[in-house]
Amino acid sequence: MTYTSHLFLRGNENRPSYVGLNDDDTALVKRLGFTPKRYLAETVIVNQGEDCDRMFIVESGWGCISHELAGGQRQILDFALRGDIVLPQSYSGRALETFVAQTELSVLVASTKTFTVAAMQSPHLFSFVLETLVHNAAVVAQHLTNVGRRSALARTAHLFLELRTRLERIGSVTRNSYECPLTQYDLADALGLTPIHVNRMLRELRERKFLEFRQGHVRVLDQQGLTKFAGFEQEYVEG
């Protein structure tokens, strides 16, 4: 399961608007039969290995996309936020990742095949989908670099800065602070660390006066210093 943080949906649950599409494309998307769904926190929406021909547009809440390993371990690949498109990454029709509602999650669901046919009928919509996939590749490249080459402290800082940038785009950052419903176990699975190591990294970031993470609330104390330390370049998020 892959997703893109290219902003697709704005507005509220009752009056959504689609960003980056013209009026004809927006009308076409609305005719595709997207069905609103609401999932409770921790609900598995797509199981790795199951048949999947669905795509999702997140209206509210947080989703989690991960690859499940033997023994109950997992690697979190990304988080899906409001406005994100979640597309099934599959092989022979079977999902390669798991998609879970991190919090209570509201989505619009449609058939991937139906959306693909519609995109082929609209050059503008087709171009939009291609841009979405290219942008997704840039995000995945950053996450791979995080786990493979950045230090534990830098990758932790980088993730919090990425989340801040994405949440700011949808109006969910106030005075350099944002709500973050991730546990230290979630962060460990996203960063390739142990929960104990994550705890140490959070303490060090706090002691360096870079940021604080307490009870699901992140406050960036020194954005310029944190950005320089993490080597964070937000263009890949904004692209």
C-alpha positions as CSV (number, residue, x, y, z in Angstrom):
1,M,0.0,0.0,0.0
2,T,1.5,3.3,-1.0
3,Y,0.2,6.8,-0.5
4,T,1.0,10.3,-1.4
5,S,1.0,13.4,0.7
6,H,0.2,15.5,-2.4
7,L,-2.9,17.4,-1.1
8,F,-6.0,16.1,-2.8
9,L,-8.9,17.1,-0.6
10,R,-9.8,20.2,1.2
11,G,-12.9,21.6,2.8
12,N,-14.9,19.7,5.5
13,E,-16.6,16.3,5.6
14,N,-19.8,17.6,4.3
15,R,-18.4,19.9,1.5
16,P,-15.1,18.4,0.3
17,S,-13.2,20.1,-2.5
18,Y,-10.6,18.6,-4.8
19,V,-7.3,20.5,-5.2
20,G,-5.4,20.4,-8.5
21,L,-8.4,19.3,-10.6
22,N,-10.5,21.4,-12.9
23,D,-14.3,21.5,-12.7
24,D,-14.8,18.7,-15.2
25,D,-12.4,16.4,-13.4
26,T,-13.9,17.1,-10.1
27,A,-17.3,16.2,-11.4
28,L,-15.8,13.0,-12.9
29,V,-14.3,12.0,-9.6
30,K,-17.6,12.6,-7.8
31,R,-19.3,10.3,-10.3
32,L,-16.9,7.4,-9.6
33,G,-19.0,6.1,-6.8
34,F,-16.6,7.0,-3.9
35,T,-18.3,5.6,-0.7
36,P,-17.7,7.3,2.7
37,K,-16.4,4.9,5.3
38,R,-15.6,5.5,9.0
39,Y,-13.2,3.1,10.9
40,L,-12.5,2.9,14.6
41,A,-8.9,3.3,15.7
42,E,-6.7,0.2,15.2
43,T,-9.1,-1.2,12.6
44,V,-7.3,-3.1,9.9
45,I,-8.7,-1.7,6.6
46,V,-6.4,-3.7,4.2
47,N,-4.5,-6.8,5.3
48,Q,-1.2,-7.6,3.7
49,G,-1.7,-10.6,1.4
50,E,-5.4,-10.1,0.8
51,D,-7.1,-9.3,-2.5
52,C,-7.4,-5.6,-2.9
53,D,-8.9,-3.4,-5.6
54,R,-9.6,-0.3,-3.6
55,M,-8.2,3.2,-3.3
56,F,-8.9,5.7,-0.5
57,I,-9.0,9.4,0.1
58,V,-8.5,10.4,3.7
59,E,-11.1,12.9,4.9
60,S,-10.0,13.0,8.6
61,G,-7.9,11.1,11.1
62,W,-4.6,9.3,10.8
63,G,-3.9,6.0,8.9
64,C,-0.8,3.8,9.1
65,I,0.8,1.9,6.2
66,S,3.2,-0.9,7.1
67,H,4.8,-4.1,6.0
68,E,4.2,-7.0,8.3
69,L,7.1,-9.4,9.2
70,A,7.2,-12.8,10.7
71,G,6.9,-12.9,14.5
72,G,4.5,-9.9,14.7
73,Q,7.1,-7.3,13.8
74,R,6.4,-4.5,11.3
75,Q,8.1,-1.7,9.4
76,I,5.9,1.4,9.2
77,L,6.3,2.8,5.7
78,D,4.2,5.9,6.1
79,F,1.3,7.7,7.7
80,A,-1.8,8.8,5.8
81,L,-3.3,12.2,6.8
82,R,-6.3,14.3,5.6
83,G,-6.2,14.8,1.9
84,D,-3.9,11.9,1.2
85,I,-4.6,9.3,-1.5
86,V,-3.9,5.7,-0.4
87,L,-3.3,3.4,-3.3
88,P,-3.0,-0.3,-3.1
89,Q,0.5,-1.6,-3.8
90,S,-0.1,-5.2,-5.0
91,Y,1.4,-8.2,-6.7
92,S,-0.9,-10.6,-8.6
93,G,-3.8,-8.7,-7.1
94,R,-2.7,-9.2,-3.5
95,A,-1.8,-6.3,-1.2
96,L,1.9,-6.0,-0.2
97,E,1.3,-3.8,2.8
98,T,-1.2,-3.4,5.6
99,F,-3.4,-0.3,6.0
100,V,-4.6,0.4,9.5
101,A,-6.6,3.2,11.1
102,Q,-4.2,4.8,13.5
103,T,-7.0,6.9,15.0
104,E,-10.7,7.0,14.1
105,L,-10.5,7.4,10.3
106,S,-12.9,8.7,7.8
107,V,-12.2,7.9,4.1
108,L,-13.7,7.9,0.7
109,V,-13.4,4.5,-1.0
110,A,-13.6,3.5,-4.7
111,S,-12.4,0.8,-7.0
112,T,-8.9,1.3,-8.3
113,K,-9.9,0.0,-11.7
114,T,-12.8,2.4,-12.0
115,F,-10.6,5.4,-11.1
116,T,-7.9,4.3,-13.6
117,V,-10.5,4.1,-16.4
118,A,-11.7,7.6,-15.5
119,A,-8.1,8.9,-15.5
120,M,-7.6,7.5,-19.0
121,Q,-10.6,9.6,-20.1
122,S,-9.2,12.8,-18.7
123,P,-5.7,14.0,-19.7
124,H,-5.7,16.4,-16.7
125,L,-6.7,13.8,-14.2
126,F,-4.2,11.3,-15.7
127,S,-1.4,13.9,-15.4
128,F,-2.5,14.5,-11.8
129,V,-2.2,10.8,-11.0
130,L,1.3,10.6,-12.5
131,E,2.4,13.6,-10.5
132,T,1.0,11.8,-7.4
133,L,3.0,8.7,-8.1
134,V,6.2,10.7,-8.7
135,H,5.7,12.6,-5.5
136,N,5.2,9.4,-3.6
137,A,8.5,8.0,-4.9
138,A,10.3,11.1,-3.5
139,V,8.7,10.6,-0.1
140,V,9.7,6.9,-0.1
141,A,13.2,7.8,-1.0
142,Q,13.5,10.1,2.0
143,H,12.2,7.4,4.3
144,L,14.7,4.9,2.9
145,T,17.5,7.4,3.4
146,N,16.2,8.0,7.0
147,V,16.4,4.4,8.0
148,G,19.5,3.6,6.0
149,R,21.9,6.5,6.5
150,R,20.7,9.1,9.0
151,S,21.6,8.8,12.7
152,A,18.9,7.7,15.1
153,L,18.6,11.3,16.4
154,A,18.6,12.9,13.0
155,R,16.0,10.4,11.6
156,T,13.7,11.1,14.6
157,A,14.0,14.8,14.1
158,H,13.4,14.4,10.4
159,L,10.2,12.5,10.9
160,F,8.7,15.1,13.2
161,L,9.6,17.9,10.8
162,E,8.0,16.0,7.9
163,L,4.8,15.5,9.9
164,R,4.8,19.1,10.9
165,T,5.2,20.3,7.3
166,R,2.4,17.9,6.1
167,L,0.1,18.9,8.9
168,E,0.7,22.6,8.4
169,R,-0.5,22.3,4.8
170,I,-3.9,21.2,6.0
171,G,-4.1,23.7,8.8
172,S,-3.3,21.4,11.7
173,V,-0.3,23.3,13.2
174,T,-0.7,26.1,15.7
175,R,2.2,28.1,17.0
176,N,4.7,25.4,15.8
177,S,2.7,22.7,17.7
178,Y,0.6,19.8,16.5
179,E,-1.2,16.8,17.8
180,C,0.5,13.5,17.1
181,P,-1.3,10.3,18.1
182,L,1.8,8.1,17.8
183,T,3.2,6.0,20.6
184,Q,6.9,5.3,21.1
185,Y,6.2,1.8,19.7
186,D,4.8,3.4,16.5
187,L,7.8,5.7,16.2
188,A,10.1,2.8,16.7
189,D,8.4,0.8,13.9
190,A,8.6,3.9,11.6
191,L,12.3,4.7,12.4
192,G,13.8,1.2,12.7
193,L,14.6,1.7,16.3
194,T,13.6,0.0,19.6
195,P,11.1,1.8,21.9
196,I,13.8,2.3,24.5
197,H,16.0,3.9,21.9
198,V,13.2,6.2,20.8
199,N,12.7,7.3,24.4
200,R,16.3,8.3,24.5
201,M,16.1,10.2,21.3
202,L,13.1,12.1,22.5
203,R,14.8,13.0,25.7
204,E,17.9,14.2,23.8
205,L,15.8,16.3,21.4
206,R,14.2,17.8,24.5
207,E,17.5,18.4,26.3
208,R,18.9,20.1,23.2
209,K,15.8,22.3,23.2
210,F,14.9,21.2,19.6
211,L,11.4,19.9,20.4
212,E,9.1,18.4,23.0
213,F,6.8,15.4,22.6
214,R,4.5,14.9,25.5
215,Q,1.1,13.1,25.7
216,G,0.5,13.1,22.0
217,H,1.5,16.8,21.5
218,V,4.6,17.9,19.6
219,R,6.0,21.4,20.1
220,V,8.9,22.4,17.9
221,L,11.1,24.7,20.0
222,D,13.9,25.6,17.5
223,Q,12.7,24.9,14.0
224,Q,15.7,26.5,12.3
225,G,18.2,24.5,14.4
226,L,16.2,21.3,14.1
227,T,15.9,21.6,10.4
228,K,19.7,22.2,10.0
229,F,20.5,19.3,12.3
230,A,18.2,16.8,10.6
231,G,19.1,17.9,7.1
232,F,15.4,18.4,6.4
233,E,14.4,19.9,3.0
234,Q,10.7,20.3,2.8
235,E,10.5,20.5,-1.0
236,Y,9.8,16.8,-1.3
237,V,6.7,17.2,0.9
238,E,5.5,20.3,-1.0
239,G,6.1,19.0,-4.5
